[in-house]
Amino acid sequence: MKKSILTLAVIFIGLSSFGQSKCFSRLQKAFDDRGSYTVSDDMHRNVILSFFQDGGDSYCIAGKVRVENGLIVSIFLQYDDDTYEMMEKNFYNSKKTPPTIVNGITEMIYNTDSEKFKIVFIDQLKPRKKSYKSVDLPDDL
């Protein structure tokens, strides 16, 4: 019962925090266009967990993640009051091994509750490239 309430609370937080039905597609496009810095071994406190639902929709929630040897070893979900709770469920990739990170985003992660999600290291997103300033020519030329 406690896990069901926790799951519903996490879903509600995610939906109210980001309010987009396809939050992951925007994140994926930004990382594809701009690239990512390398994700170091450490506790990363500003990550986005994007959960995928049937029908192609996704919802995103805030969290933090511990990375060791380039692999995800622990995941924490963030609440509205800025506290965290560790994801107690076992999680793994499609090969049943710890998930890896490619271009600032993990491969698809599965857990024992049949949820599937990816973790986005938003702080590792490279900045937009500078563009040249255009000039308006005077009309009397």
Buried (B, 14 or more C-beta within 10 A) or exposed (E): EEEEEBBEBBBEBBBEBBEBEBBBBBBBEBBEEBEBEEBEEEEBEBBBBBBBEEEEBBBBBBBBBBBEEEBBEEBBBBBEEEEBBEBEBEBBBEEEEBBBBEBBBBBEBBBEEEBBBBBBBBEBBEEEEEEEEEEEEEEEE
